C-alpha cells in the first residue's frame, strides 16, 4: 500500500507540471532571471546559450502563466541570465511556448 501511495503522488505531481524540452549549454544555477519578449529590448551584450520549449501535455489545468513561471524557473536552473519568450501557440487545451535562454558576456 505504501508503494501505491508513493506512485500515486509521483503521477499526480508530474501531471501538474508542464513538460520542458531544453537543448543547449548548462552553467551554474542563477537566482535572478531577466524576462524579455523581444531581443531588441536586451541592453547588454549576450549570447544565446540554448533553446527551451514547453507544453501543457493537453492538460487544461496548466495555463500559460504556469508554463511561463516554470520556464523561468528552469532557465535559472540551467544557469541563464535571461529568457526571451519567442512564440506561443494555443489549440484545443494545448499550449506550446518557445524561448531562448541567454547568458550575459
C-alpha positions as CSV (number, residue, x, y, z in Angstrom):
1,X,0.0,0.0,0.0
2,X,2.9,2.4,0.8
3,X,4.3,1.9,-2.7
4,X,1.0,2.6,-4.3
5,X,0.6,5.8,-2.4
6,X,4.0,7.0,-3.4
7,X,3.3,6.1,-7.0
8,X,0.0,8.0,-6.9
9,X,1.7,11.2,-5.7
10,X,4.5,10.9,-8.2
11,X,1.9,10.6,-11.0
12,X,-0.2,13.4,-9.6
13,X,2.6,15.9,-9.3
14,X,4.1,15.0,-12.7
15,X,0.8,15.6,-14.3
16,X,0.5,19.1,-12.8
17,X,3.7,20.4,-14.3
18,X,4.3,21.4,-17.9
19,X,6.8,19.4,-19.9
20,X,10.2,21.1,-20.6
21,X,12.4,20.5,-23.6
22,X,15.9,22.0,-23.4
23,X,18.7,22.0,-25.9
24,X,21.8,23.9,-25.1
25,X,24.6,24.6,-22.6
26,X,24.3,24.4,-18.8
27,X,26.0,26.7,-16.3
28,X,25.9,27.2,-12.6
29,X,22.3,28.0,-11.5
30,X,21.3,31.6,-11.3
31,X,18.8,33.2,-8.9
32,X,17.6,36.2,-10.9
33,X,16.5,35.6,-14.5
34,X,15.6,38.7,-16.6
35,X,12.5,38.2,-18.7
36,X,12.2,39.6,-22.3
37,X,9.7,39.3,-25.1
38,X,12.0,40.8,-27.8
39,X,15.7,40.5,-28.2
40,X,15.9,44.2,-29.1
41,X,14.9,45.0,-25.5
42,X,18.1,43.5,-24.2
43,X,20.6,46.3,-23.4
44,X,23.6,44.2,-22.5
45,X,25.9,42.1,-24.7
46,X,24.8,38.4,-24.6
47,X,25.0,35.1,-26.3
48,X,22.3,32.5,-26.8
49,X,23.1,29.5,-24.6
50,X,20.1,27.3,-25.6
51,X,16.5,26.9,-26.6
52,X,13.7,26.0,-24.1
53,X,10.2,24.9,-25.1
54,X,7.3,23.8,-23.0
55,X,3.8,22.5,-23.3
56,X,1.0,21.5,-21.0
57,X,0.5,18.0,-22.4
58,X,-3.1,18.7,-23.3
59,X,-3.8,19.4,-19.6
60,X,-6.1,22.5,-19.3
61,X,-5.3,22.9,-15.6
62,X,-1.8,24.2,-16.7
63,X,-2.3,27.7,-18.1
64,X,0.1,30.0,-19.9
65,X,1.1,31.7,-16.6
66,X,2.1,28.4,-15.0
67,X,4.1,27.5,-18.1
68,X,5.8,30.9,-18.1
69,X,6.6,30.5,-14.3
70,X,8.1,27.0,-14.8
71,X,10.1,28.1,-17.8
72,X,11.7,31.0,-15.8
73,X,12.5,28.6,-13.0
74,X,14.1,26.1,-15.5
75,X,16.1,28.9,-17.1
76,X,17.6,29.7,-13.7
77,X,18.4,26.0,-13.1
78,X,20.2,25.9,-16.4
79,X,22.3,29.0,-15.4
80,X,20.6,31.5,-17.7
81,X,20.8,35.2,-17.0
82,X,17.7,35.9,-19.1
83,X,14.9,34.3,-21.1
84,X,13.4,35.6,-24.3
85,X,9.9,34.4,-24.9
86,X,9.6,34.0,-28.7
87,X,6.4,32.2,-29.6
88,X,3.3,30.6,-28.1
89,X,0.5,28.6,-29.6
90,X,-2.8,27.6,-28.1
91,X,-5.0,25.0,-29.7
92,X,-7.7,22.8,-28.1
93,X,-6.4,22.9,-24.5
94,X,-2.8,22.5,-25.6
95,X,-0.4,25.4,-25.1
96,X,3.2,25.4,-26.5
97,X,5.7,28.1,-25.6
98,X,9.2,28.6,-27.2
99,X,12.1,30.7,-25.8
100,X,15.8,31.3,-26.0
101,X,18.0,31.3,-22.9
102,X,20.7,33.9,-22.8
103,X,24.0,34.4,-20.9
104,X,25.4,37.9,-20.5
105,X,29.0,38.4,-21.6
